Amino acid sequence: MIYVAICDDETAIGAELECALLDIFAKLNIKHEVDVFFSGEEFYKKMEAGAHYDLIFLDIEFAQHEINGVEVGRLIRDVHRNHTASIVFISWEKKYALQLFDIQPLNFLVKPLSYDKIEEVIRKYLEIAGHWSGVFTYKTGHNTFNVQMKNIVYFENDDRKVIIHLSDGSKEEFYGSLKKIYEEQLKGLDFLFIHNSFVINYDYVAALKFNQIHLVDSTTPLPISKHKKNEVREAYYEILKRREG
């Protein structure tokens, strides 16, 4: 579970950011709770009362209040002695960026906020915080095995068995549900669920065709099921767009 706080006295901005975060976390299959505050004082009092947040989106300017976002950030770090929470400052002005160095923010976002930039920050946080370990885990009997995600070319469903095809040409097998492992470990990562029998790693896609995907170093394309064509294309181009920045 990731606990997130938004602190911004502009209610429209706070609502927009909250909606974006809820959508992004749902898409990435990450459990989360988001609290919204409209003043620095309100937010800091909540933390002093014992509230814990992993990720904080903190506005810098609070027009109607005495304490600004930079001061709240310093209180969190220096008085509250909290150096583990990741802070993302947000502002209409870029000029504040250099003032934030000693607070060690995760990032600085300039308003108006961009959904893609927010998602970029979330993915960066998840990677740094270790929520994405880069390891796929499965069980055979009482034994647990780990496989590096980067080495997985694709998963194949064969009756009740799941086959992992690896980049070195080897295979690993276990009993399980392809749909279940996608929902629990792969959804939100760069894997494409192209068919009831196949989930592939985007890194090994050589070409996306109308009804099939060609893999790197393979002469045998994998089929895209008819009812997944639109979903697969949308997911493919979303990953492409994000990676190209």
Secondary structure, DSSP 8 states (H G I E B T S, - for coil): -EEEEEE-S-HHHHHHHHHHHHHHHHHTT--EEEEEESSHHHHHHHHHTT---SEEEEES--TTSSS-HHHHHHIIIIIS---SSEEEEEES-GGGGGGGGGG--SEEEESS--HHHHHHHHHHHHHHHTSS-SEEEEEETTEEEEEEGGGEEEEEEETTEEEEEETTS-EEEEE--HHHHIIIIITTSSEEEEETTEEEEGGGEEEE-SSEEEETT-SS-EE--GGGHHHHHHHHHHHHHHHT-
